[in-house]
């Protein structure tokens, strides 16, 4: 995965880049402002569904760096490299900004405070064409975070969710819990609906952010 990371804070930029480069399938290029990021992106454009020679699979833009003009930088980058997912990084922006970014076409919104494990999962999630919005920023009365921390999920659904986090398949979960596989599938479908998950990867990501391990 070829990533362009743009952030004017050198320490943050270098720390994230070093972490990402530890993954064998990740390559990272960096920029310190929007202008530099646009220059790099235009020099190495990707095309929808396929990365061109040197093209980027995902672009990360700091919300507060020079040239961004709030979400104007997002629009400029999306216009420069149509088809390439562009996400917003921020250290302190409120949930309203996160929602506005996603509504404007961002592939996601990434708080700089998120754990390295969650960050990695979010990057892969967005590169696969999905949209990532942290539960801690989502302005929803019945957010997945609230539901997982309350009685919205039954004890059996929590059992199933815990094993999804562990990476177990439905057949393995059924064996561990002494259930029929069709019953596990029903629990999975129901908990997806309750927490707003699109698939197993998304469900595990949301659960980890809610404090479930």
ZIWO-V124537 format. One record per pair of residues at least 24 apart in sequence whose C-alpha atoms are under 8 Angstrom apart, sorted by the first residue. I is the first residue (numbers start at 1). GAP is how many residues later the second one is. Records with the same first field share a line. If there is no record, write none. Layout:
# ZIWO-V124537
I=GAP ; GAP
This chain:
# ZIWO-V124537
1=24 ; 25 ; 26 ; 55 ; 56 ; 57
2=24 ; 25 ; 26 ; 27 ; 52 ; 53 ; 54 ; 55 ; 56
3=24 ; 25 ; 26 ; 53 ; 54 ; 55 ; 56 ; 57
4=24 ; 25 ; 26 ; 27 ; 33 ; 37 ; 52 ; 54 ; 55 ; 56
5=24 ; 25 ; 26 ; 32 ; 54 ; 55 ; 56
6=24 ; 25 ; 26 ; 27 ; 28 ; 31 ; 53 ; 54 ; 55 ; 56
7=24 ; 25 ; 26 ; 54 ; 55 ; 58
8=24 ; 25 ; 54 ; 57 ; 58
20=100
32=33
33=32 ; 33 ; 34 ; 35
34=27 ; 31 ; 32 ; 33 ; 34 ; 39
35=32
38=39 ; 42
41=36 ; 39 ; 40
42=38 ; 39
45=36
46=35 ; 37 ; 38
47=34 ; 35 ; 36 ; 37
48=34 ; 35 ; 36
49=34
56=28
57=27 ; 28 ; 70
58=26 ; 27 ; 28 ; 29 ; 65 ; 68 ; 69
59=25 ; 26 ; 27 ; 28
60=26 ; 27 ; 28 ; 29
61=25 ; 26 ; 27 ; 28
62=26 ; 27 ; 28
63=25 ; 26 ; 27 ; 30
64=26
71=30
74=27 ; 32
75=29
85=41 ; 42 ; 44
94=43
95=42 ; 43 ; 44
96=43
98=35 ; 39 ; 40
99=34 ; 39
102=29 ; 31
106=25
107=24 ; 25
108=24 ; 25
109=24 ; 25
110=24
118=87 ; 90 ; 91
121=84
122=83
125=76 ; 77
134=72 ; 75
135=71 ; 74 ; 75
136=73
143=52
144=50 ; 51 ; 52 ; 62 ; 66
145=50 ; 61 ; 62 ; 64 ; 65
147=47 ; 48
148=47 ; 59 ; 62
149=61
152=42
153=38 ; 41
156=31
157=30 ; 31 ; 34
160=24 ; 27 ; 28
161=27 ; 30 ; 42 ; 43 ; 46
162=50 ; 51
164=36 ; 39 ; 40
165=38 ; 39 ; 40 ; 42 ; 43 ; 48
